[in-house]
Amino acid sequence: MTQENARVREQVEIEIIGEALPASEAILTKEALAFVADLHRTFNPRRQELLAARVARQSRIDAGESPGFLSETKDIRNSAWQVADTPDDLQRRWVEITGPVERKMVINALNSGADVFMADFEDANSPTWENCVQGQQNLYDAVRRQIRLEDEARGRVYELKEKIATLLVRPRGWHLPEKNILVDGEPISASLFDVGLYVFHNAAERQRRGASCYFYLPKLESHLEARLWADVFARAENVLGIPHGSFRATVLIETILAALEMEEILYELREYSAGLNAGRWDYIFSAIKKFRNNPDTLLPERAQVTMTTPFMRAYTELLVRTCHKRGAHAIGGMAAFIPSRRDPAVNEQALAKVRADKERESSDGCDGTWVAHPDLVPLAHAIFEKATGGAAHQKQRMREDVSVAAAQIVDVGVPDGTITEAGLRTNVDVSLQYLNAWLLGNGAAAIYNLMEDAATAEISRSQIWQWIRHQAKLDDGRPVTRALYQQIRDQELEKLGGVGAGRLQEAAEILDKLILTDDFVEFLTLIAYDYLS
């Protein structure tokens, strides 16, 4: 194929479905689209194979197979190797703040005093076309320290301070498409779209500033999915002329299957690895999802599934042990509490729980932790500064006292857990409120002093589905049924203002599709995405 024919093919077979936006001209250039199309054409067949492998593995679990550590990768677990050296600007990760790629959020998070800001295209981002394209523009401007926002209504100007957090980017997961870009007639992989645009526009500039492109990788279920990411990074570096092994990625261990392959995931990404993170909320969702057909793994309401629950404790301790064994950072889970400036009593009680959680993580050997709100940064910072003695991390704590069997990872359950009507109502209420916010373009919704993202809505709706399927009993003896769910759904809708408020009617439609079905829906975003423009 001649160069001219290649250009014609590129013009014909890369189609923008989404409307033109103010950021489109700068972000969706022909060269950038050609780059992401190349990534898609190169790697989408493997992506599709890996997604099919997820389905096949789920079928085996449904048939009674109990997942365990892989026999075929035993040599990796037993051999001596280390991940690549950590870049200087990723050495200290005591406090990491997360949030969507909305412009003011990006500025405030980078200015928050946290060591790291994870800019999120995934669970905290409603993937409207505008959010995704404008989000890339916001990161482009942030990398060049030219991001600025004038809020005329408040009479405020938002700009970056001299000292800012290190930027990490979380793309959407392997399972998600970006329907607004077609490559060869099919929607592009959202993962490759997010990463491709970010590195195309910013990799050289990050290198020029003495840094590189750093990522958080979500929803992985196997080391083969990590290998795919490593190959994507290698090709991107090669095409863009970036030195091999410049990029770094931290993997969120937020699926129960990934917890059984932590060493292998680090190994596959060893030239790029910056550590692992205990993604607790998605992990709970994954435990429900993977063992959804097993009545013995029925979980009680979300508030009772804490980090001291045995199966949760097992995976977090193993994560620290695994990371430090291989020279990688171990990052703790999210503190989703939003401090109230109006209710000191709520603050006092919630902050005590946050403090206890972060003290547990730091004493376990975690090198840092996540928070959802800038007001939590000083609290977490002080705890990790004390735990590390001021050192950048505590990777020297090998945690050789930790020994976790696969059976402990998959022993999903909460001793003496209960389900109450209040807990069922909360799941319905939070699901409706979150889906309404998501449909309105907000993927990080403040609900009852918690910053909720897609993960907590996933827990809520999957629990209701599982309770109905296995005829779980409330603490008063009543079974959880479809009829009871529908009754409570209508009552909670009315409390929220009825179907005429916001997009609550569509939120209720989506929730019904997720719950009133015999076949479990893998991700709520796959259904809800059809409602977004």
Sequence and secondary structure as in RCSB ss.txt:
>XXXX:A:sequence
MTQENARVREQVEIEIIGEALPASEAILTKEALAFVADLHRTFNPRRQELLAARVARQSRIDAGESPGFLSETKD
IRNSAWQVADTPDDLQRRWVEITGPVERKMVINALNSGADVFMADFEDANSPTWENCVQGQQNLYDAVRRQIRLE
DEARGRVYELKEKIATLLVRPRGWHLPEKNILVDGEPISASLFDVGLYVFHNAAERQRRGASCYFYLPKLESHLE
ARLWADVFARAENVLGIPHGSFRATVLIETILAALEMEEILYELREYSAGLNAGRWDYIFSAIKKFRNNPDTLLP
ERAQVTMTTPFMRAYTELLVRTCHKRGAHAIGGMAAFIPSRRDPAVNEQALAKVRADKERESSDGCDGTWVAHPD
LVPLAHAIFEKATGGAAHQKQRMREDVSVAAAQIVDVGVPDGTITEAGLRTNVDVSLQYLNAWLLGNGAAAIYNL
MEDAATAEISRSQIWQWIRHQAKLDDGRPVTRALYQQIRDQELEKLGGVGAGRLQEAAEILDKLILTDDFVEFLT
LIAYDYLS
>XXXX:A:secstr
  HHHHHHHHHHHEEE S   TTHHHHS HHHHHHHHHHHHHHHHHHHHHHHHHHHHHHHHHTT      GGGHH
HHHS        GGGS  SEEEEEES HHHHHHHHTSS SEEEEESSTTS   HHHHHHHHHHHHHHHTT  EEE
ETTTTEEEE  SS  EEEEE   TT EEEEEEETTEEEEHHHHHHHHHHHHHHHHHHHTT   EEEE    SHHH
HHHHHHHHHHHHHHHT  TT  EEEEEE SHHHHTTHHHHHHHTTTTEEEEEE HHHHHHHHHHHTTT GGG   
 GGG  TTSHHHHHHHHHHHHHHHHTT EEEEEEE B   SS HHHHHHHHHHHHHHHHHHHHHT SEEEESSGG
GHHHHHHHHHHHHTT S  TT   TT    HHHHS    TT    HHHHHHHHHHHHHHHHHHHTT SSEEETTE
EE HHHHHHHHHHHHHHHHTT B TTS B  HHHHHHHHHHHHHHTT TTSTTHHHHHHHHHHHHS SS  S HH
HHHGGG  
